[in-house]
Amino acid sequence: MDRINQSSVTEFLLLGLSERPEQQPLLFAIFVGMYLVTVMGNLLIILAIGFDPHLHTPMYFFLANLSFADACFSSTTVPKMLVNIQRQSQTIPYGGCLAQMYFFMTFGALDDFLLGVMAYDRYMAICRPLHYSTLMRPLVCMLLLVACWLLTNLAALLHTLLMARLSFCAGNSIHHFFCDVVPLLQLSCSDTSTNQVALFTVSCMILTGPLSLIILSYAHIISTILRVPSARGIFKAMSTCGSHLSVVSLYYGTIIGLYFFPSSSSSSEKNIIASVMYTVVTPLLNPFIYSLRNRDMKGALEKLFNRATVLCQ
């Protein structure tokens, strides 16, 4: 009988951001607006890069992929939350929950890896300019992208398979607006020690690996810039890194602020706040950061809008 009870969970309840009914319409309006801006902003970045031959360089190749990952990252969680609010339903099937967890981890980790690769690209462009076109040729860029996809999918698949072997008998209510690893582990009545070890190990590798690459790349970049004799040369070198540094600061600043500093909030509340920052706020702000701080992107977006205006006439 215990075995039947343990395996009887066929769906979970996503309790969402708030359990107060009067707050649901406001939350729906806010998040549907933010989600549409996120998708449209990242789509414009991809289209602008695709239609402008001057942006067919390694840096913008990785930026286009980062925009794609950001749009998909938000799409794994926000639409389901909006549907649940609209239908006044909190359910998600067991299989759908595991699928959502898989794609959330895949695109979240992909963001992290792409930021690391973009830092490496800036290092090659500034510190080894004479060899840049050879070392960052299209084949190398494609291999780096494939490696990012492969590593993130393997990490997500590992967690998903480990989660699928667990039994759930401690209820099916998830205090979150999507299926995340930690809330699901809290519902399991199986031994989760293997899952916890894998979660800690893989998370450390995913976070510290790209972050170490970013720190080392910018340490070499700063060392090289300090040897530039003219102020104009320093400004030109830093202007190509400003947008990337802003996004890195936003991404890792959220992690440090929410997980490495004490807070009076409960663990559940901190997880929800962090997830909102990852899945909604950061993907929303990235297109604005790159378009407002990058002259080439501004020009490409203007050309794109002009082309769209001509086609509509």
DOTIGU-904538 format. One record per residue (C-alpha): x, y, z; residue number from 1. Coordinates in steps of 0.2 Angstrom, whole numbers, plus 5000, padded with zeros to 4 digits. Each point is the difference from the previous one (the first is absolute). Layout:
<sites>
    u    v    w num
    X    Y    Z NUM
...
</sites>
This chain:
<sites>
    u    v    w num
 5000 5000 5000   1
 5014 5012 5004   2
 5008 4997 4983   3
 4983 5004 4992   4
 4999 5017 5010   5
 5018 5004 4996   6
 4997 4999 4981   7
 4983 5007 4999   8
 5005 5018 4997   9
 4995 5004 4982  10
 5000 5019 5001  11
 5007 5014 5011  12
 4992 5016 5006  13
 5010 5016 4996  14
 4995 5012 5014  15
 5007 5015 4990  16
 5007 5017 5005  17
 4985 5003 5011  18
 4985 4991 5007  19
 4989 5015 5002  20
 4987 5000 4987  21
 4998 5019 4999  22
 5019 5001 4995  23
 4998 4988 4985  24
 4994 5013 4987  25
 5014 5012 5004  26
 5013 4986 4999  27
 4993 4994 4984  28
 5001 5018 4992  29
 5017 5003 5006  30
 5008 4984 4995  31
 4991 4999 4983  32
 5007 5017 4996  33
 5017 4996 5006  34
 5000 4983 4990  35
 4995 5008 4984  36
 5013 5013 5001  37
 5013 4987 5004  38
 4996 4989 4985  39
 4998 5015 4988  40
 5016 5008 5006  41
 5011 4985 4998  42
 4992 4996 4984  43
 5004 5017 4993  44
 5018 4997 5006  45
 5001 4984 4990  46
 4992 5008 4984  47
 5011 5015 5001  48
 5016 4989 5001  49
 4993 4989 4986  50
 4996 5013 4988  51
 5016 5011 5002  52
 5015 4993 4992  53
 5011 5011 5010  54
 4995 4990 5016  55
 5004 4983 4993  56
 5015 4999 5012  57
 5003 4988 5015  58
 4995 5012 5013  59
 4983 5003 4992  60
 4998 4982 4996  61
 5001 4995 5018  62
 4989 5015 5005  63
 4986 4994 4988  64
 5001 4983 5008  65
 4999 5008 5017  66
 4984 5009 4995  67
 4993 4984 4994  68
 5004 4992 5016  69
 4992 5014 5010  70
 4984 4999 4990  71
 4999 4982 5003  72
 5005 5001 5018  73
 4985 5011 5004  74
 4989 4990 4989  75
 5003 4984 5010  76
 4991 5007 5016  77
 4990 5017 4997  78
 4987 4993 4987  79
 4995 4986 5011  80
 4999 5012 5015  81
 4989 5012 4990  82
 4989 4985 4994  83
 4997 4995 5018  84
 4995 5017 5005  85
 4988 5002 4986  86
 4992 4983 5002  87
 5001 5002 5019  88
 5008 4983 5000  89
 5016 4995 5009  90
 5003 4983 4993  91
 5015 4993 4989  92
 5001 4982 4994  93
 5015 4990 5007  94
 5008 4998 4983  95
 4997 5018 4997  96
 5008 5005 5016  97
 5016 4990 4996  98
 5001 5007 4982  99
 4998 5018 5007 100
 5014 4996 5013 101
 5011 4993 4986 102
 4998 5015 4988 103
 5002 5013 5015 104
 5017 4992 5004 105
 5005 4999 4982 106
 4997 5018 4995 107
 5006 5007 5017 108
 5016 4991 4999 109
 5002 5004 4982 110
 4999 5019 5005 111
 5014 4997 5012 112
 5011 4991 4987 113
 4997 5013 4986 114
 5005 5014 5012 115
 5016 4991 5003 116
 5004 4997 4981 117
 4996 5018 4997 118
 5013 5005 5012 119
 5012 4989 4992 120
 4996 5007 4983 121
 5003 5018 5007 122
 5017 4994 5007 123
 5005 4993 4983 124
 4995 5016 4991 125
 5009 5012 5012 126
 5015 4990 5006 127
 5004 4990 4984 128
 4993 5011 4986 129
 5012 4994 4986 130
 4995 4982 5002 131
 4981 5004 5004 132
 4993 4996 4983 133
 5009 4983 5000 134
 4997 4995 5018 135
 4982 5005 5000 136
 4996 4994 4982 137
 4981 4994 4997 138
 5004 4982 5003 139
 5008 5003 5017 140
 4985 5011 5005 141
 4988 4986 4994 142
 5010 4987 5010 143
 4999 5012 5016 144
 4981 5002 4998 145
 4998 4981 4997 146
 5010 4997 5016 147
 4989 5012 5010 148
 4984 4991 4994 149
 5008 4983 5003 150
 5006 5004 5018 151
 4984 5008 5005 152
 4988 4987 4993 153
 5011 4986 5009 154
 4999 5009 5016 155
 4981 5003 4999 156
 4997 4982 4994 157
 5010 4993 5015 158
 4989 5010 5012 159
 4984 4995 4991 160
 5004 4981 5000 161
 5005 5001 5018 162
 4983 5008 5004 163
 4990 4988 4990 164
 5006 4985 5011 165
 4993 5009 5016 166
 4983 4996 5008 167
 4989 5014 5006 168
 4989 4998 5016 169
 5002 5016 5009 170
 4987 5009 4991 171
 5000 5008 4983 172
 4999 5018 5003 173
 5016 5010 4994 174
 5002 5017 5008 175
 5007 5007 4984 176
 4993 5006 4983 177
 5009 4986 4991 178
 5008 4983 5003 179
 5017 5003 5007 180
 5012 4987 5007 181
 5001 5005 5018 182
 4981 5001 5003 183
 4997 4983 4991 184
 5014 4992 5011 185
 4991 5006 5015 186
 4984 4991 4995 187
 5009 4983 4998 188
 4999 4986 5012 189
 5015 4991 4992 190
 5018 5002 5005 191
 5005 5016 4991 192
 5019 5000 5005 193
 5005 4995 4983 194
 4990 5014 4992 195
 5007 5013 5013 196
 5018 4995 4997 197
 4997 5001 4981 198
 4991 5017 5002 199
 5014 5007 5010 200
 5014 4993 4989 201
 4992 5005 4983 202
 4995 5017 5006 203
 5017 5004 5006 204
 5008 4995 4984 205
 4987 5010 4990 206
 5002 5016 5010 207
 5019 4999 5004 208
 5005 4994 4983 209
 4994 5015 4989 210
 5002 5012 5014 211
 5019 4995 5002 212
 5001 5002 4981 213
 4992 5018 5001 214
 5012 5005 5014 215
 5016 4994 4991 216
 4995 5007 4984 217
 4996 5018 5007 218
 5016 4999 5010 219
 5010 4998 4984 220
 4989 5013 4991 221
 5003 5013 5014 222
 5019 4996 5000 223
 5001 5002 4981 224
 4989 5016 5001 225
 5012 5008 5013 226
 5014 4998 4988 227
 4991 5010 4987 228
 5008 5017 4999 229
 4985 5011 4994 230
 4984 5003 5009 231
 4991 4998 4984 232
 5007 4983 4998 233
 4994 4995 5018 234
 4983 5007 4997 235
 4998 4990 4983 236
 5005 4984 5008 237
 4989 5002 5015 238
 4985 5005 4990 239
 4999 4983 4992 240
 5000 4992 5018 241
 4987 5012 5008 242
 4984 4991 4995 243
 5007 4983 5004 244
 5006 5006 5017 245
 4983 5008 5004 246
 4991 4983 4996 247
 5013 4990 5010 248
 4998 5012 5015 249
 4981 4998 5000 250
 5001 4981 4998 251
 5013 4997 5014 252
 4995 5014 5010 253
 4982 4993 5002 254
 5008 4983 5006 255
 5012 5008 5012 256
 4987 5012 5007 257
 4987 4986 5003 258
 5010 4985 5005 259
 5016 5007 5008 260
 4994 5014 5011 261
 4988 4997 5015 262
 4982 5004 4998 263
 4985 5000 5011 264
 4990 4992 4987 265
 4996 4982 5000 266
 5009 4987 4989 267
 4984 4998 4989 268
 4998 5019 4998 269
 5018 5002 4995 270
 4999 4986 4987 271
 4984 5008 4992 272
 5009 5017 5000 273
 5015 4993 4992 274
 4990 4990 4987 275
 4991 5016 4995 276
 5016 5009 4998 277
 5007 4986 4989 278
 4985 4996 4990 279
 4992 5017 4998 280
 5011 5015 5005 281
 5017 4995 4993 282
 4993 4994 4983 283
 4990 5016 4999 284
 5014 5012 5003 285
 5013 4992 4989 286
 4994 5006 4984 287
 4999 5018 5007 288
 5017 4999 5007 289
 5008 4994 4983 290
 4989 5012 4989 291
 5003 5016 5011 292
 5019 4997 5004 293
 5005 4994 4983 294
 5001 5012 4985 295
 5001 4985 4987 296
 4984 4993 5007 297
 4991 5017 5000 298
 5005 5002 4981 299
 4994 4982 4996 300
 4983 5002 5009 301
 4998 5017 4991 302
 5003 4991 4983 303
 4988 4986 5005 304
 4986 5012 5005 305
 5003 5010 4983 306
 4999 4984 4990 307
 4984 4995 5009 308
 4992 5018 4997 309
 5004 4998 4981 310
 4992 4983 5000 311
 4984 5006 5008 312
 4998 5015 4988 313
</sites>
